[in-house]
Amino acid sequence: MNASAHQVSRDRQNDLLVRAKRDGFVVSETSAERLSCIKLNTKGLLSRDPKAADKWYPTDKAATSLPSEPEPAAALVERTITRRRIDSIDSADRLRVVDQAAVEALKPSIREHGLKTPITVQGRSGDERVTLCAGKHRLEAMRQLGEEWIDCFHEDVDDLDRELWEIDENLIRSELTPADRALFVARRKEIYLLKHPETAHGGDRSSRQVGDLQNARRFSAATAEATGQSERAIQRDASRGERITEMALHLVRGTRLNSGAFLDRLKTVAEDKQVLYVKAALDDEKRKAAEVKENRRALSEVRHAVRLTHMAHVTANGAASAGQVAHKFPVIYADPPWKFGVHSEVTGREKSPENHYPTMTTHEICALWEQIGSPAKQDSVLFLWATNPMLPDALRVMDAWDFAYVHHWIWDKEVAGTGYWGRDRHELLLIGRRGNPVSPLPGSQPQTVHREAKGRHSAKPAFFAETIERLYPDMPRLEMFCREPRPGWTAWGFEAKAEGEVA
């Protein structure tokens, strides 16, 4: 590291340490400050908050330490941002693969505001090529957006410090899997022992001064403070990473076997057998998944057969309970049992109307009118329910029954359901007229939208029937396809026991 960069790093550390001693803690707000805090942590001057990765507390040793002697003002330089070409940055050898979802999440902000946080690279600003230290997803987002240049902070550190920085950045993340943690902690231990061989069991302590031996701490304690993890968790991850081969860990990553319980079993297997053990376990997982899929398919077929039997019973029962309508009515309220198409007849009918009542095609509903005796007076009004996808069919039915569309009301169900072009949360109550029926008195008309949460399957709010009663009191009223007869109405349809008036 050159003298200027070294001074900037030392000044930053002094500033962070002074702030920590003054306020009782300090928060590392940038990647450079975090790196400085990690270095102070390694020196035993700062300790990391176990619940906040960027919050640091001064240690007892920090209370007696003095800041480094400042150099002449001419030698002091600010940490500057350098723009360099993206294709001059090496980023291939990384511990983790790029998460494309994270890259996609960054793109909108970068498009609108630009890159707010520069990446950090290993090397000097004048180097022809540098290596990425931190900011892989930011770099990849800029590359995919077609950018050629990117803002960088340069750190003139060696390869081990760069890799150590990357490992600590990853270990701070909570989304790491058990296999990831085992790989990273094991590699961190290798690097730590290279930098501090005196901390290893049987390490060379004779060449170290007494002060160095006192400052050097065991790997698990230093890593716990640097990453905000418990020392016990670090020891557990290190044990897994050291006793399980790297190939076996890579096979486990991204599979259902990536759990602490499986890794603890795996580390008891001889190293030369671990890869075979993992492959056998993965084959067993595939076999179990295939069995589950086959069982699910067989169960769907059984349920389909049961539904067909039930639907046939419902249809026969509904046909038996319907019949001719002996009277003519000036007011008709109808909720046709529309038959909907599904993607799969085996699995798509589990929640279909056929499980509750017999459904009919649009052609059958149109033809039904004459079959039951055309129960409308010459001057009459029709209230006909329709869903969004069945709107053209409902207008076709209205025309076949000899009514002309005049208006509609809307039922807002409060909670959105499903749909291809939009998530439906409303149904339409179409209003048609035949001849010259009496329209509602001025001022008595309801608002066209009524909001009420839906109840059981296909049931409509009583509000609409009550509104019709209010607009047309003391008039004969017919409810077609009725499921729950109302007082004052003639009910016709499945569950209505043929034509019958409820007094």
Salt bridges, closest charged atoms under 4 A:
ASP15 OD2 - ARG19 NH1 3.03
ASP23 OD1 - ARG22 NE 2.90
GLU33 OE2 - ARG19 NH1 3.96
ASP54 OD2 - ARG34 NH2 2.65
GLU71 OE2 - ARG10 NH2 2.97
ASP87 OD1 - ARG85 NE 3.39
ASP90 OD1 - ARG129 NH2 2.58
GLU104 OE2 - LYS107 NZ 3.14
GLU112 OE2 - HIS113 NE2 3.73
GLU140 OE1 - ARG143 NH1 2.84
GLU148 OE1 - ARG85 NH1 3.76
ASP151 OD1 - ARG83 NH1 3.07
GLU155 OE2 - ARG79 NH2 2.89
ASP156 OD2 - ARG124 NE 2.87
ASP161 OD1 - LYS195 NZ 2.99
GLU163 OE2 - ARG187 NE 2.65
GLU166 OE1 - ARG94 NH1 3.49
ASP168 OD1 - ARG188 NE 2.55
GLU169 OE1 - ARG34 NH1 2.92
GLU175 OE2 - ARG96 NH1 3.76
GLU175 OE2 - ARG173 NH1 3.93
ASP180 OD1 - ARG253 NE 2.64
GLU190 OE1 - ARG187 NH1 2.76
GLU198 OE2 - HIS196 ND1 3.70
GLU198 OE1 - ARG208 NE 3.31
GLU225 OE1 - ARG217 NH1 3.10
GLU231 OE2 - ARG218 NH2 2.62
ASP237 OD2 - ARG181 NE 3.05
ASP237 OD1 - ARG236 NH2 3.22
ASP237 OD1 - ARG240 NH1 3.91
GLU242 OE2 - LYS189 NZ 3.20
GLU246 OE2 - HIS250 NE2 3.49
ASP264 OD1 - ARG240 NE 2.93
ASP264 OD1 - LYS267 NZ 3.84
ASP272 OD2 - LYS273 NZ 3.59
ASP284 OD1 - ARG287 NH2 2.47
ASP284 OD2 - LYS288 NZ 3.41
GLU285 OE1 - ARG256 NE 3.15
GLU291 OE2 - ARG287 NH1 2.86
GLU294 OE2 - ARG297 NH2 2.44
GLU301 OE2 - ARG297 NH1 2.52
ASP335 OD2 - LYS460 NZ 2.84
GLU345 OE2 - ARG349 NH2 3.27
GLU354 OE2 - LYS339 NZ 3.28
GLU354 OE2 - ARG349 NH1 3.22
ASP402 OD2 - ARG434 NE 3.32
ASP412 OD2 - ARG425 NH2 2.90
GLU414 OE2 - ARG451 NE 3.83
GLU427 OE2 - LYS413 NZ 2.77
GLU427 OE1 - LYS460 NZ 3.72
GLU452 OE1 - HIS450 NE2 2.83
GLU469 OE2 - ARG486 NH2 3.08
GLU484 OE2 - ARG456 NH2 2.69
GLU495 OE1 - ARG483 NE 3.58
GLU499 OE2 - HIS327 ND1 3.15
